[in-house]
Amino acid sequence: MKNNSSDNHIELKAKKLLLSYSESKEPDISPVIDPIDIIEYLGYSVDYVSDKYDKNIYGALNPSVKTVEVNQDISFNEGMENFTVAHEIGHIILHAEEADQNRNKKTCSLTDNDQRSSIEKEADKFAAYL
């Protein structure tokens, strides 16, 4: 498995996605980019689910059906909702090979940063760059 932990590598992947996405929208792109539109551009859909996850789970990637699930039981503000969706985009872009191999649903929980796995931290960085 390739080491994707380099900040420069993650930032480059985010910029590459934005460039590809922007080129597909020309000239209709606005300065504010909706991460749900990017999810759809990548061929995924977003489902808002209730009573499926505990309150530590903000989102989940289900690669077998190309869906991102957002936990509606969380009280989101628009920024946090956008970050959650962008975080899941990070998993799609950075960890697609692992997702394709496992085909299992991956949940993303917000626990102490020291206890979070490296792929969760990478997805956070990707979301921040995006």
N, C-alpha and C positions, 0 to 999 in steps of 0.2 A: 504494500500500500504506500502511495506517495505521501510525503509529509506536507500537509497543507497548512501548517501552523504559522508560517511566515506572514506577518502583517502585510508586507508588500504583495505577496501572492494573493491574499484575500482581497485586498483593495483592487488589484488588477482584475480579478474575476468580477467584482462588483461594477467596475468601470466598463468592462467588456459587455456585460449584460445591459447596462444602461445605454451604451452605444448601439448595440443591436436592436434593443427595444425602440430607441429614438428613431433609428433609420426606418423601422417598420411603421412609424406613426407620422413621418414627415408629410406635410408641414403642420400637422394637427396637434403636435405635442405642446403641452402647457408647461410652465416652469414647475408646477406642483405635480408630482408623479404619484399616482395612486398605486400602492403595492398590490391591490387586488387586480388591477388591470395587468400588472406584470405577471401575476400568477396565471391569469387567463392567457396571456401571451405565451407562456411556457407550456400551455396545454393542460393546466390543472384547474380545478374549481375550488371555491371556498364554501364550506358548510359551517353554519353556526349551530352548535349543539348544546343542549341543556341536559342536566342530570346524567352526564356520561362520565365526567372526570371530577376529581376532587379540586379544591380551590388552589392547589399548587400547580396544576396543569393549565397553562394558558393556551397552548395549541398542540396540534399533533399532525404529523405528515403520514398519509396513507398512500404510499407509492403504488400499490397494486391497483387502486382505482383513481390514481392521479388526483387526490383530494387533500386539501389542507382543512383541518377542523379547528375552529376557534371556539373555546369554551365560553358560552354565553353566561355562565354562572359567575364569571369574573366581572367586577365593575370596572370596565375599561373607560379611559378617556381616549380621544381620537389618536393621540400620539402613541399611547401604549398599544392600542389595537393595530396601528400601522407598523409599529416595531415588531409585534408578534408575527404579523404576516410576513414582514421582511426577514425575520429570523427564520421562518419556514422556507422562504425562498433561498436563504443561505444554505439550508440543508439540501435543497434540490440541486443547487449549483455546485456546492463543495463536496457533497457526500452522495452524489447520484449513484456511483458505482456500488457503494455499500447498500444503499436503499434497493437497488435493482437485485442485488444478490440475496438480500434478506427478504424483501417483499413484505416485511412485517410493518405494522403501524409503529411509528416512533413518536412518543410523547415528549413534550418539552416542559420541564418543571422549573420553577424559579425557587431554588433552594440557595443556601449559602454559596457564594461564588467559589470558595475554596473547595467545596465538595462537588462542583459541577464538572462534568467530563470535558475533555478538550474539544470534542466536536460541538458541544453546546457553546463553549466560549468562542469557537470559530464562527458559528452561526450568529452569535451576538455581534462580533466584529463586522461580519459581512453586512448585517442589518444597519449598523452604524455607518458604514461606508456608503451603503445604498441611499 
